[in-house]
Amino acid sequence: LYDGLKYDVINDFDSIGRITDVPMTIVAKSALPPKDIASFLAWLKANAAKATYGHAGIGSSNYLICMSFAKAAGIEANLVSYRGAAPALNALVGGEVEMAFPGVNSVQPMLRANKVRPLAVTTKARASGMPELPTLDSIYPGIDVGQWFIVMAAAGTPGTAVNWMSRELVRAIKDPKVSEAIEKGGLGVLGNSPEEFDAYFRSELAKWSKLIRDNQIQAN
């Protein structure tokens, strides 16, 4: 994805843990006829040549979910790049594009104001802040995308320090006040061991590396 990186994402870091995932949503322009994900997919396939997807730039998380979604649906993705997630979402509100994949936390103000139409979430599990929305995985099995908040340390950090930081991280996340604040934003409370997170990190890296290579995606 990026040429000339000065670090190795696997070998230069030690995993501490995952704080939370931010589920991403598929939202549509409110003026469109479809009211749910099934009717929207039918509309999208009938209008694939003209339907546009707003995203936050090549290589961004919502760019990659656009690519995954288009591949699963068997349609060509007409991607429109913006300088960040907020401009892409504003473009959707303004009617410049038909759909976008914002994080659940960033799209909530637009949803409360009925400025965009929520259709589904991109994580395998339903989002705690929007339990009424179906998952894309229920339609296209295998789609499971979220943005992470994680903690990592420099490679070679003593194991005792890694384990202590992991335990303290989990303790903080599970504090009722902290977990309540996280869930209020529509996010899922996680907290796992370094080994669990490391296995997840490597599996995600392999998944997205394949998508990037297969589609020759270059961010720089």
N, C-alpha and C positions, 0 to 999 in steps of 0.2 A: 504493500500500500504506500509506504514512504521509502524512498531511496535515501541512503546515507545516514540512517539512524546511528547515533553514537552509543547506543546501548542495546542489549539483548533482553527482550521481555521475559524470557524464561530463565536465563543463566545469571542475570545481574540483579535479581530480586528474590527475596524469600517471602512466601505468603504468610500473612498474619490472619486475615479473615475478611469476610464479606459483611458489610453493615446492612445494606438493603439493596433491593432491586427497584428500579423505577419502571413499572409497566408502561409500554407505549400503546397508544390508541390509534385506531384508524378512524378518522373523522372526515366528514364530507361537507361540501358547501351546502348550507341550509336550504338554498333555493332548489336543489335537485329533487326530483320526484321520489326516489327511494327513501323509505322510512326505516329499514332494517338491513342487516348485512346481506341476507339472502337476495332481496330485491336489488340491493346496490350492486352485488356481483353480477346479476343478470344484466342490469343497466350498463355496467362497466364493460362487459364483454360485447354488448351491442354497440357501444360507443368507444371502443378501445383506441381507435385512431385519433380521436380528438380529446380524450380525457387526459388531464395533466396532473402530475404529482409534485407538490412542493416539498423541497427538502433543504437541509441546512448546509449543503455543500458536499462535494464528492468525498466519500470516505467516512462521512458522519454516520452515526447510528441510524438515523431515519433514512438516510440514503441506502444503507445496506438492507434495512427492512423493506424498503420499496423494491429493491432488486429481488429479495427472497419472495415477497408477495407476488410480484409479477411472474416470476418463474413458476411458483406453485399454481397460480391461476391460469397459466398458459397464455399470457397476453404480453404485448410489447409495452414497456413502461416509457411514457413520455415525461421525462424528468425535467423539472425546472429548478435551477439552483438559486438559493438565496444566501445572503451573508449571515447565516445563523438561523436557529430554530424560531426565534421570535419573529423575524421578518417573514419566514415561510408561513407561519401561522397567521400573521396579519394579512398576507396575500390571499390565504384561503378565505378569511373573513371578508376581504374586499372583492372576492369573486374572480381573482386572477387565475386560480387553479381549482380543480374539482375535489382534490383530496390531499391529505397530509397525514403524517404519523408522529404527532407530538407526544412527549411524555405526559403521563396522567397528571402530574403535578402542575405542569405549565398550561395545560388546556382547561383546567377546571374553571377559571374565571370566564372563559369564553362559553363554556357549557352552561354555567349559571345564567348568563345573559342571553342564552339561546342564539348565539351567533354562528355556531357550527353544529353539525349533527353527529353525535357519537354513534358508532356502529359496532365496534369490537375492540378487544385488547389483544396485544401480541404475545403476552406471556401464556405459558401452558395452563396456569391457574388463573381464575378470575381475580380481578383487582379488588382489594378490600374496600377501596373508596367508590367503586362502581360495580357492585356485584351483579347488577342487572345486565351488564354487557356480556355477550358471549365471547369466547376465545376464538382466534383464527385457527388454532390447533384443532378445534372441533370440526372445522371445515376442511382444512388442509393440514393433516397430521404432520408434526415435526416442526412447525413454526413455534418458536419459543424465544422471544427477543425482549430483553430489558436492558436498561442502562444500569450500571453498577456504581455503588459507592463502596470502595474497598480500602483496606490498609495493607501496605507491603513495607518491607524493610530491605535494606541493602543486603545483597548476597554475602553470606559469611557471618551474619549476625548470630551470636551464640544461641544454641537451641533453648537454653534456659530463659533467655530474654524473649525469644519468639513465643514460647509457651506462656510466659507471664503476660505479655502484651495481648495475646489471644484471649486468655482468661479474663483480663480486665476489660477488653473490648466487649466480650459477650456479657459480662456483668453489667456494663453500662447500657448496652442495647436493651437488655431485659428489664432494666429499671422501669417501673410502670409509667413514670412521667415521660421518659424518653420514648418508650414504645408507643405511648399514646400520641405523642407529637408526630412520630413517623407515620403512624397509621392515619392520622388526621389528614395528612397530605396525599392519601391514597396509596401509600407505599407499603411494601411488605417488610416486616421485621425478620431479620435473618440471624446472623451470628453463628459461625461454625468453626470447626477446628482448622488449623493450618493445613492439615492433610486433606480434609474435605474440600477446602477452597482451592488448594493447588490442583486437585484432580479436576474440579469444575473448570478452573482457568485453562488448563491444558486442553480439555475437550472443546471449550468454546474457541480457543485459538485455532485448533484444527478445523473446526466447522467454518469459521469465517475466513481462514486462509484459503480454503478450497473455493469458496464463493468468489473471493477477490481474484484468485488465479484464473478460475474458469471464465470470469468476465473481464479479465485484464484491467482491473480497476486501479487507477494510479491517482493518488490524491495530490501529488506534487509534480 
